[in-house]
Amino acid sequence: MTNTARRFRIGFAHQGTLHYEYCAELVRRAHQVDAQPGLFVTAWDNTRHSPSFGRTVGVVGLTGAEDGPLASEADLEVPVEQACTRLAGWAVRRRVAEVSPLAVVQPGADAFLMRNLPTIAVRQGYDFLLATLTPEQHYLATATGWDFHTLVDGVNRTGIALCGAAEAFPIAS
């Protein structure tokens, strides 16, 4: 295990909190979009000392499909649960989450978040992740072990990742 991997930890920022607003601002600065996911998954650096959110070095959002239509779902020919059924043989809409844009301010935080996101999704009650990934994010997702199936291939790739069992994806430190 590298020193970089040991220094990062997973955290969460829930809607209605100042930490959530801080995470949304990181995404706005990185991508010029107003991401409002159900939950932000954060990477924080335990070697940094900060009185506020300065230890947060990366964020990615998760939004459950049970809450309504997902942004990336508009790219699909069928509802997301039908696309999941085609891949896995079964799906329930409430077991699908969409990944919002990834924003990082420290090298390595992106790989740390991507490596841990399938496990976090399973622990949050999701079996499938819907994501629209840039070529760099797609490379990172596959390099960190995602079982990603591209459904729409263009400049960016929209697809579904099968999360599998939590035991298959232990939280990496």
C-alpha positions as CSV (number, residue, x, y, z in Angstrom):
1,M,0.0,0.0,0.0
2,T,1.4,3.4,-0.9
3,N,1.6,6.4,1.4
4,T,-0.8,8.2,-0.9
5,A,-3.4,5.5,-0.4
6,R,-3.1,5.5,3.4
7,R,-3.5,9.2,3.7
8,F,-7.0,9.3,2.1
9,R,-10.2,8.4,4.0
10,I,-13.8,8.2,2.9
11,G,-16.4,10.6,4.1
12,F,-20.0,11.8,3.3
13,A,-21.6,15.1,2.8
14,H,-25.4,15.2,3.1
15,Q,-27.8,17.6,1.6
16,G,-28.5,20.6,3.8
17,T,-25.1,20.8,5.3
18,L,-22.3,23.3,4.8
19,H,-20.0,20.4,3.8
20,Y,-22.4,19.5,1.0
21,E,-22.4,23.1,-0.2
22,Y,-18.6,23.1,-0.2
23,C,-18.6,19.9,-2.3
24,A,-21.1,21.3,-4.7
25,E,-18.8,24.4,-5.1
26,L,-15.8,22.1,-5.9
27,V,-17.8,20.5,-8.7
28,R,-19.0,23.9,-10.0
29,R,-15.4,25.1,-10.2
30,A,-14.2,21.9,-11.9
31,H,-17.0,21.3,-14.4
32,Q,-19.1,24.5,-14.5
33,V,-22.2,22.4,-13.6
34,D,-24.6,22.7,-10.7
35,A,-24.5,19.2,-9.3
36,Q,-27.1,18.4,-6.6
37,P,-26.7,14.7,-5.9
38,G,-28.5,12.9,-3.1
39,L,-25.1,12.5,-1.4
40,F,-21.5,13.5,-1.9
41,V,-18.9,10.8,-1.3
42,T,-15.7,12.6,-0.2
43,A,-12.0,11.8,-0.1
44,W,-10.3,13.6,2.7
45,D,-6.6,13.9,3.5
46,N,-5.9,12.8,7.1
47,T,-2.4,14.5,6.9
48,R,-3.9,18.0,6.4
49,H,-4.8,20.1,9.3
50,S,-7.8,22.4,8.6
51,P,-10.5,23.9,10.8
52,S,-13.1,23.5,8.1
53,F,-13.4,21.4,5.0
54,G,-9.8,21.9,3.7
55,R,-9.1,18.3,4.3
56,T,-11.6,17.4,1.5
57,V,-9.5,16.7,-1.6
58,G,-12.1,15.0,-3.8
59,V,-15.8,14.5,-4.2
60,V,-18.2,12.5,-6.3
61,G,-22.0,12.4,-6.0
62,L,-24.5,9.6,-5.8
63,T,-28.2,10.0,-6.6
64,G,-30.7,7.2,-6.3
65,A,-32.9,6.4,-9.2
66,E,-35.9,6.0,-6.8
67,D,-35.8,9.8,-6.4
68,G,-36.8,10.4,-10.1
69,P,-35.3,10.5,-13.5
70,L,-31.5,10.6,-13.7
71,A,-29.6,13.1,-15.8
72,S,-27.7,10.4,-17.8
73,E,-30.9,8.4,-18.3
74,A,-31.8,10.8,-21.0
75,D,-29.0,9.3,-23.1
76,L,-30.4,5.8,-22.9
77,E,-33.0,4.3,-25.2
78,V,-34.9,2.6,-22.3
79,P,-35.3,3.4,-18.6
80,V,-32.2,2.6,-16.6
81,E,-33.6,-0.4,-14.8
82,Q,-34.4,-2.0,-18.2
83,A,-30.8,-1.4,-19.4
84,C,-29.6,-3.0,-16.1
85,T,-31.9,-6.0,-16.7
86,R,-30.4,-6.5,-20.2
87,L,-26.9,-6.6,-18.6
88,A,-27.5,-8.6,-15.4
89,G,-30.8,-10.4,-16.0
90,W,-32.5,-8.4,-13.2
91,A,-32.8,-4.9,-11.8
92,V,-35.0,-2.9,-9.5
93,R,-35.0,0.9,-10.0
94,R,-34.3,1.6,-6.3
95,R,-31.0,-0.4,-6.6
96,V,-29.6,2.0,-9.2
97,A,-27.6,5.2,-8.5
98,E,-26.2,7.8,-10.8
99,V,-22.6,9.0,-10.4
100,S,-22.3,12.8,-10.7
101,P,-19.1,14.6,-11.9
102,L,-15.9,13.8,-10.0
103,A,-13.9,16.8,-8.8
104,V,-10.5,16.6,-7.1
105,V,-7.9,19.0,-5.8
106,Q,-5.2,16.6,-5.0
107,P,-3.5,14.0,-7.2
108,G,-4.6,10.4,-6.3
109,A,-7.9,11.4,-4.9
110,D,-9.7,10.6,-8.1
111,A,-8.3,7.0,-8.2
112,F,-9.1,6.6,-4.5
113,L,-12.7,7.6,-5.0
114,M,-13.2,5.5,-8.1
115,R,-11.7,2.5,-6.5
116,N,-14.0,2.7,-3.5
117,L,-17.2,3.9,-5.2
118,P,-18.6,0.4,-6.1
119,T,-18.2,-0.7,-2.4
120,I,-19.8,2.5,-1.1
121,A,-22.7,2.0,-3.6
122,V,-23.3,-1.5,-2.4
123,R,-23.2,-0.4,1.2
124,Q,-25.7,2.4,0.4
125,G,-28.1,-0.2,-1.1
126,Y,-27.2,0.1,-4.8
127,D,-26.2,-2.7,-7.2
128,F,-25.7,-0.6,-10.3
129,L,-24.0,2.7,-11.1
130,L,-25.1,4.8,-14.1
131,A,-22.4,7.1,-15.2
132,T,-21.4,9.4,-18.0
133,L,-17.6,9.3,-18.1
134,T,-15.0,11.3,-20.0
135,P,-12.3,9.2,-21.7
136,E,-10.0,9.8,-18.8
137,Q,-12.6,8.9,-16.2
138,H,-13.5,5.7,-18.3
139,Y,-9.8,4.7,-18.2
140,L,-9.7,5.4,-14.5
141,A,-12.9,3.4,-13.8
142,T,-11.6,0.3,-15.7
143,A,-8.1,0.7,-14.2
144,T,-9.6,0.7,-10.7
145,G,-11.7,-2.4,-11.3
146,W,-15.1,-1.2,-12.4
147,D,-17.2,-3.7,-14.4
148,F,-18.4,-0.9,-16.7
149,H,-20.6,-1.6,-19.7
150,T,-20.8,1.2,-22.3
151,L,-24.3,1.8,-23.6
152,V,-23.8,5.1,-25.4
153,D,-20.4,5.8,-27.0
154,G,-19.5,9.3,-28.0
155,V,-17.1,11.9,-26.8
156,N,-18.1,10.7,-23.4
157,R,-19.3,7.2,-22.5
158,T,-22.6,6.6,-20.8
159,G,-22.9,3.2,-19.2
160,I,-23.6,1.0,-16.3
161,A,-21.2,-0.4,-13.7
162,L,-22.2,-3.6,-12.0
163,C,-21.2,-3.3,-8.4
164,G,-21.5,-6.9,-7.3
165,A,-21.2,-8.0,-3.7
166,A,-19.6,-5.8,-1.1
167,E,-17.0,-8.5,-0.4
168,A,-15.7,-8.2,-3.9
169,F,-14.9,-4.5,-3.3
170,P,-13.4,-3.9,0.2
171,I,-12.8,-0.3,1.1
172,A,-9.3,0.5,0.1
173,S,-7.3,2.6,2.5
